[in-house]
């Protein structure tokens, strides 16, 4: 997820139809939102935080994804990619537990896990 995708997700989730309404919600000028939408300026951490909250996206995942997308240094980009993957795996593991619980297979999931095996390695 890059900055533009985060903005689109926030607008959709909040039912906002214009950059002007997004600017009002963020407390910034419409020209600032335009610069963010067109990738001319990077969003700061506060803007990313507000957008993540509006989009109902985990803040840590949003920060990592936005930084990864705009990082030029290959070593730093790899770091942000690794962090993004950790959040993605955590989300998948949590969703799996919820799905197993809902489907009544929670006992099956737990039985596949031992103190030496994590939920992810149970697959």
C-alpha positions in Angstrom: 0.0 0.0 0.0 1.4 3.3 -1.0 0.4 6.8 0.0 -2.2 7.2 -2.8 -3.8 3.8 -2.1 -4.1 4.8 1.6 -5.8 8.0 0.6 -8.2 6.2 -1.7 -9.0 3.6 1.0 -9.6 6.4 3.6 -11.9 8.3 1.2 -13.9 5.2 0.3 -14.2 4.0 3.9 -15.4 7.4 5.0 -17.7 7.9 2.1 -15.8 11.1 1.0 -16.3 12.1 -2.6 -13.9 15.0 -2.9 -10.4 15.9 -2.0 -11.9 19.0 -0.4 -13.9 17.0 2.1 -10.7 14.9 2.9 -8.8 18.1 3.4 -11.4 19.3 5.9 -11.3 16.0 7.7 -7.5 16.1 7.9 -7.3 19.7 8.8 -5.1 20.7 5.9 -5.6 22.8 2.8 -7.1 21.3 -0.4 -3.8 22.0 -2.2 -2.0 19.9 0.4 -4.4 17.0 -0.3 -3.9 17.5 -4.0 -0.1 17.3 -3.6 -0.5 14.1 -1.5 -2.9 12.5 -4.0 -0.6 13.2 -7.0 2.5 12.1 -5.1 4.2 15.5 -5.3 4.6 15.6 -1.5 5.1 12.8 1.0 2.5 12.5 3.8 3.9 13.1 7.3 3.4 10.6 10.1 0.3 12.5 11.5 -1.3 12.4 8.1 -0.5 8.8 7.6 -1.9 8.1 11.1 -5.2 9.9 10.4 -5.6 8.3 7.0 -4.9 4.8 8.5 -7.5 5.4 11.1 -10.0 6.7 8.5 -9.3 3.6 6.3 -9.5 1.3 9.3 -5.9 0.0 8.6 -3.4 -0.9 11.2 -1.3 2.2 11.8 2.0 0.2 12.0 1.2 -1.6 8.7 0.3 1.7 7.0 3.4 3.5 8.2 5.6 0.6 7.1 3.9 0.3 3.7 4.0 4.0 2.9 7.7 4.2 3.9 8.6 1.2 1.9 6.9 2.5 -1.2 8.7 5.8 -1.1 12.1 4.7 0.1 14.9 5.1 -2.4 17.7 3.4 -0.4 17.6 -0.4 -1.2 18.7 -1.4 2.3 16.1 0.8 3.9 13.4 -0.3 1.4 14.3 -4.0 2.3 13.9 -3.1 6.0 10.4 -1.6 5.5 9.4 -4.5 3.3 10.4 -7.0 6.1 8.4 -4.9 8.6 5.4 -4.9 6.2 5.6 -8.7 5.8 5.7 -9.2 9.6 2.5 -7.2 9.9 0.9 -9.0 7.0 1.8 -12.4 8.5 0.4 -11.3 11.9 -2.8 -10.3 10.3 -3.1 -13.6 8.4 -2.4 -15.5 11.7 -5.1 -13.5 13.5 -7.6 -14.0 10.7 -6.9 -17.7 10.7 -7.6 -18.0 14.4 -10.8 -16.1 14.0 -11.9 -18.3 11.1 -11.0 -21.5 12.9 -13.0 -20.3 16.0 -16.0 -19.3 13.9 -16.0 -22.6 12.0 -15.7 -24.7 15.2 -12.3 -26.0 14.3 -10.5 -24.0 17.1 -9.7 -27.3 18.9 -8.1 -28.6 15.7 -6.0 -25.5 15.4 -4.8 -25.7 19.0 -4.0 -29.4 18.7 -1.7 -28.6 15.8 0.3 -26.2 18.0 2.8 -27.2 20.6 5.0 -25.0 22.7 7.7 -25.4 20.0 5.4 -24.7 17.1 3.7 -21.4 16.4 0.3 -20.9 14.8 2.0 -20.1 11.5 4.2 -23.3 11.5 1.1 -25.4 12.3 0.2 -25.2 8.6 
